Amino acid sequence: MRTTGRGATQQSSAPFNRRVVLDFIRQQGAASRKDIADMVSLSPQTVANITNDLEAIGLIVSRRQKVDKSRGQPPIAFELNPQAGNAIGISLEPGRASAALVNLVGEIRSRCEVEMDTSDRQQMLAAMLQLVARLRRESTERLWGIGIALPGPLGHTDISFIGPTALEGWNDLSVLEELGEATGLPLFYRVDSVAGALGETLFGVAKHLDDFFYLHLGLGLGGALVIGRSAYPGADGNATEIGHVPIVPGGTPCYCGNRGCLERYVSMHSLAEALGVSDHDVWTLDLSARLQQPGDEALHRWCRQAADRLRDAVCMIENMLDPRSIVIGGSAPKVLVEHLVALALPWHRSVRGGVAAPETRIVLSDRQDDSSILGAAVLPIYEMLSPRLEVLQQDRRGDLDVGELLGHRSSARRTG
């Protein structure tokens, strides 16, 4: 259950209070000053000052609520302003980059995609610059920055940048710094599963959840544990790399060096292998039609095996972490995810069995096809909308009045 953030009383907490108010308005869709004051524990005068400031710089807009005319002047409600600016999200997967222009309320205004050799860093940089330039031309409002979602794990680990579901040959992420410098825009990046989880937190099915586990099904398989609406990073930022958990003893060899990893059974790459098509062509398959054909044995065999492993994964997640919900998103077609979930029923017995309601235990993203690019675009917006004290305590380098008002830090970095 989503809990409402509480304002702080110290004057130095003004940026935090503004974020709390902005976040509450985002959650509710529309909220009056009385609603805000009642729920975030700030004085009516403080709420009035904050809403005046936010409206003056265009982040929120006001309108009269519709109420019974006999009760006098209707109260004013505040909403996020869709015209307050956009962010560019880029989702990187081996062989392709997808990008979208997303506004402050999570609407995708424009999108584009390019195929390339992602092991060629210069080709990759040129392609990303091309995507940014195209979307930049289509944005008439302010650009908050660029968010990048890319396969993990990141950093120098035994399994970083290795295998067909990772960006092989990168070794480091300096190309992202080059992109930020070339565009002059604040740039943020995260593992795709974390970006997707944050996207669901702000604009998706997890909008009213503080705590959940996010399962990201794309070319590979990733996860993110969200606690208090922040993704748990782990010691080096690679927590819940669930795709490389060995789940089948002596199973299929994995490019990470282990055998039987979950990703080798539940991912679009494993589907491509099973059907004998390339990773590129697997995205073009008409799965909706093929799933209706009983004679498509290769597809149905893969689905049965993937559903078995998904059932195991859900049990493992629930027994280890006891999340209120498991949200499944990513770039995999929603029709396929729905089919796998249906095949996986009934779930194994776990600590959530008999406790969680069926409709909240496993939740499918309603932005499935857009999950990756929306999650990427959310990263700059998340820096502004999320009332997280750890963000506000960081050094600020922003020079914009909006940044100062919100305590916003405009920097090119990994964000959480």
Residue pairs with C-beta under 8 A, 6 or more apart in sequence:
1 208
1 209
1 210
1 324
2 27
2 207
2 208
2 209
2 210
3 210
4 24
4 27
4 39
4 40
5 19
5 20
5 23
5 24
5 40
5 387
6 20
6 40
6 41
7 13
7 16
7 17
7 20
7 21
7 40
7 41
7 42
7 46
8 16
8 17
14 407
15 392
15 405
15 406
15 407
16 387
16 389
16 392
16 407
17 40
17 42
17 46
17 50
18 50
18 53
18 54
18 405
18 406
18 407
19 384
19 385
19 386
19 387
19 388
19 392
19 406
19 407
20 40
20 42
20 387
21 36
21 40
21 42
21 47
21 50
21 51
21 54
22 54
22 59
22 60
22 80
22 384
22 385
22 387
22 406
23 385
23 386
23 387
24 31
24 35
24 36
24 39
24 40
25 31
25 36
25 60
25 78
25 79
25 80
26 80
26 105
26 202
26 385
27 207
27 208
28 35
29 79
30 63
30 65
30 77
30 78
30 79
31 77
31 78
32 65
32 75
32 76
32 77
32 78
33 44
33 47
33 48
33 51
33 75
33 76
33 78
34 44
34 75
36 42
36 47
36 51
36 78
37 43
37 44
37 46
37 47
40 47
42 50
51 60
51 62
51 78
53 405
54 60
54 78
54 405
55 61
55 62
55 78
57 401
57 402
57 405
58 81
58 83
58 84
59 80
59 81
59 84
59 104
59 402
60 78
60 79
60 80
60 81
60 84
61 78
61 79
61 80
61 81
62 76
62 77
62 78
62 79
63 76
63 77
63 79
64 74
64 75
64 76
64 77
65 74
65 75
65 76
65 77
66 74
67 74
67 75
80 104
80 105
81 104
82 103
82 104
82 105
82 107
83 103
83 141
84 103
84 104
84 141
84 142
85 103
85 104
85 141
85 142
85 143
85 144
86 101
86 102
86 103
86 104
86 109
86 139
86 141
86 142
86 143
86 144
87 101
87 102
87 143
87 144
87 145
87 146
87 147
87 377
87 378
87 379
87 380
87 381
88 99
88 100
88 101
88 102
88 131
88 132
88 135
88 136
88 143
88 145
88 146
88 147
88 185
88 377
89 99
89 100
89 102
89 146
89 147
89 148
89 149
89 373
89 374
89 375
89 376
89 377
89 378
89 379
90 97
90 98
90 99
90 128
90 131
90 132
90 146
90 147
90 148
90 149
90 373
90 376
91 97
91 98
91 99
91 149
91 150
91 192
91 195
91 331
91 372
91 373
91 375
91 376
92 118
92 124
92 148
92 149
92 150
92 151
92 167
92 192
93 118
93 151
93 192
93 218
93 219
93 331
93 372
94 118
94 151
94 164
94 165
94 166
94 167
94 168
94 219
94 279
95 115
95 116
95 117
95 118
95 279
95 280
96 113
96 114
96 115
96 116
96 118
96 280
97 113
97 114
97 116
97 118
97 124
97 127
97 128
97 131
98 111
98 112
98 113
98 331
98 372
98 373
99 111
99 112
99 113
99 128
99 131
99 132
99 134
99 135
99 373
100 108
100 109
100 110
100 111
100 112
100 135
100 370
100 373
100 374
100 376
100 377
101 108
101 109
101 110
101 111
101 135
101 138
101 139
101 377
102 108
102 109
102 373
102 374
102 377
102 378
102 381
103 109
103 141
104 381
105 203
106 199
106 202
106 203
106 204
106 374
106 378
108 370
108 373
108 374
109 138
109 139
110 135
110 138
111 373
112 131
112 134
112 135
114 127
114 130
114 131
115 280
116 123
116 124
116 127
117 123
117 124
118 124
118 167
118 168
119 167
119 168
119 169
119 170
121 169
121 170
121 175
124 175
125 175
125 178
125 179
125 182
128 179
129 179
129 182
129 183
132 146
132 179
132 183
132 185
136 143
136 183
143 185
144 186
144 380
144 381
144 384
145 185
145 186
145 187
145 188
145 379
145 380
145 383
145 410
146 179
146 180
146 183
146 185
146 186
146 187
146 188
146 380
147 187
147 188
147 189
147 190
147 195
147 375
147 376
147 377
147 378
147 379
147 380
147 381
148 176
148 179
148 187
148 188
148 189
148 190
148 376
148 379
149 189
149 190
149 191
149 192
149 195
149 196
149 372
149 373
149 375
149 376
149 379
150 167
150 189
150 191
150 192
151 165
151 166
151 167
151 191
151 192
151 219
151 220
151 222
152 160
152 166
152 191
152 192
152 193
152 222
152 238
152 241
153 159
153 160
153 191
153 238
153 241
154 160
154 173
154 191
154 237
154 238
154 414
155 236
155 237
155 238
157 236
157 238
158 256
158 257
159 241
159 244
159 256
159 257
160 166
161 167
161 168
161 169
161 170
161 171
162 168
162 255
162 256
163 254
163 255
163 256
164 219
164 255
164 269
164 279
165 219
165 220
165 243
165 255
165 263
165 267
165 269
166 220
173 189
176 187
176 189
176 412
177 187
177 412
179 187
180 186
180 187
180 412
181 412
186 380
186 410
186 411
186 412
187 412
187 413
188 379
188 380
188 383
188 412
188 413
188 414
188 415
189 379
189 413
189 414
189 415
190 198
190 231
190 379
190 414
190 415
190 416
191 222
191 224
191 237
191 238
192 216
192 218
192 222
192 330
192 372
192 375
192 376
193 214
193 215
193 216
193 222
193 223
193 224
193 240
193 330
194 224
194 231
194 375
194 416
195 372
195 375
195 376
195 378
195 379
196 214
196 216
196 224
196 329
196 330
196 365
196 371
196 372
196 374
196 375
197 206
197 212
197 214
197 216
197 224
197 226
197 231
197 327
197 375
198 231
198 375
198 378
198 379
198 382
199 329
199 367
199 371
199 374
199 375
199 376
199 377
199 378
200 206
200 207
200 214
200 327
200 329
200 365
200 367
200 371
200 375
201 207
201 209
201 226
201 229
201 382
202 378
202 381
202 382
202 385
202 386
203 367
203 374
203 378
204 327
204 329
204 365
204 366
204 367
204 371
204 374
205 327
205 363
205 364
205 365
205 366
206 212
206 214
206 226
206 325
206 327
206 363
209 226
209 324
209 325
209 327
210 226
210 227
210 228
210 229
211 226
211 227
211 228
211 323
211 324
212 226
212 323
212 324
212 325
212 326
212 327
212 363
213 223
213 224
213 225
213 226
213 240
213 317
213 321
213 323
213 325
213 326
213 327
214 223
214 224
214 225
214 226
214 326
214 327
214 328
214 329
215 221
215 222
215 223
215 242
215 313
215 317
215 326
215 327
215 328
215 329
215 330
216 222
216 223
216 224
216 329
216 330
216 371
217 266
217 267
217 268
217 328
217 329
217 330
217 331
217 332
217 337
218 267
218 268
218 330
218 331
218 332
218 372
219 267
219 268
219 269
219 279
219 331
220 243
220 263
220 267
220 268
220 269
221 242
221 243
221 262
221 263
221 266
221 267
222 240
222 241
222 242
222 243
222 330
223 240
223 241
223 242
223 243
223 317
224 231
224 232
224 239
224 240
225 231
225 232
225 239
225 240
225 321
225 323
226 232
229 386
229 388
230 386
230 388
230 390
230 416
231 239
231 416
232 239
232 240
233 239
233 416
234 240
237 414
237 416
242 262
242 313
242 317
243 261
243 262
243 263
243 266
243 267
244 254
244 256
244 258
244 261
244 262
244 263
245 261
245 262
245 316
246 254
246 258
246 259
246 260
246 261
246 262
247 260
247 261
247 262
247 265
247 309
247 312
247 313
247 316
248 259
248 260
248 265
248 309
249 259
249 260
250 259
250 260
251 259
251 260
251 261
251 264
251 265
252 259
252 260
252 261
252 264
252 265
253 259
253 264
254 260
254 261
254 263
254 264
262 309
262 312
262 313
263 269
263 270
264 270
265 305
265 306
265 308
265 309
266 306
266 309
266 310
266 313
266 340
268 279
268 282
268 283
268 331
268 332
269 279
269 282
270 302
270 306
271 282
271 299
271 302
271 306
271 336
272 278
272 279
272 281
272 282
274 298
274 299
274 301
274 302
275 282
275 285
275 298
275 299
275 302
276 298
277 285
287 299
287 333
287 335
287 336
288 333
288 335
290 296
290 299
291 299
291 300
291 303
291 335
291 336
291 339
294 300
303 336
303 339
303 340
303 343
304 343
306 340
307 340
307 341
307 343
307 344
308 344
310 340
310 341
310 344
311 344
311 347
311 348
312 348
314 326
314 344
314 347
314 348
314 350
314 362
315 347
315 348
315 349
315 350
317 323
317 326
318 326
318 350
318 351
318 352
318 353
319 350
319 351
322 351
322 352
323 352
324 356
324 360
325 356
325 360
325 361
325 362
325 363
326 361
326 362
326 363
327 363
327 364
327 365
328 337
328 341
328 362
328 363
328 364
328 365
329 364
329 365
329 367
329 368
329 371
329 375
330 337
330 365
330 368
330 371
330 372
331 368
331 369
331 371
331 372
332 368
333 368
333 369
334 364
334 365
334 368
334 369
337 364
337 368
338 364
341 362
341 364
347 353
347 361
347 362
352 361
365 371
367 374
379 415
382 415
383 391
383 408
383 409
383 415
384 402
384 406
384 408
391 407
391 409
392 407
394 409
395 409
396 403
396 404
396 407
396 408
396 409
397 409
397 410
397 411
398 404
398 408
398 409
398 410
399 410
400 408
400 410
402 408
403 409
403 410
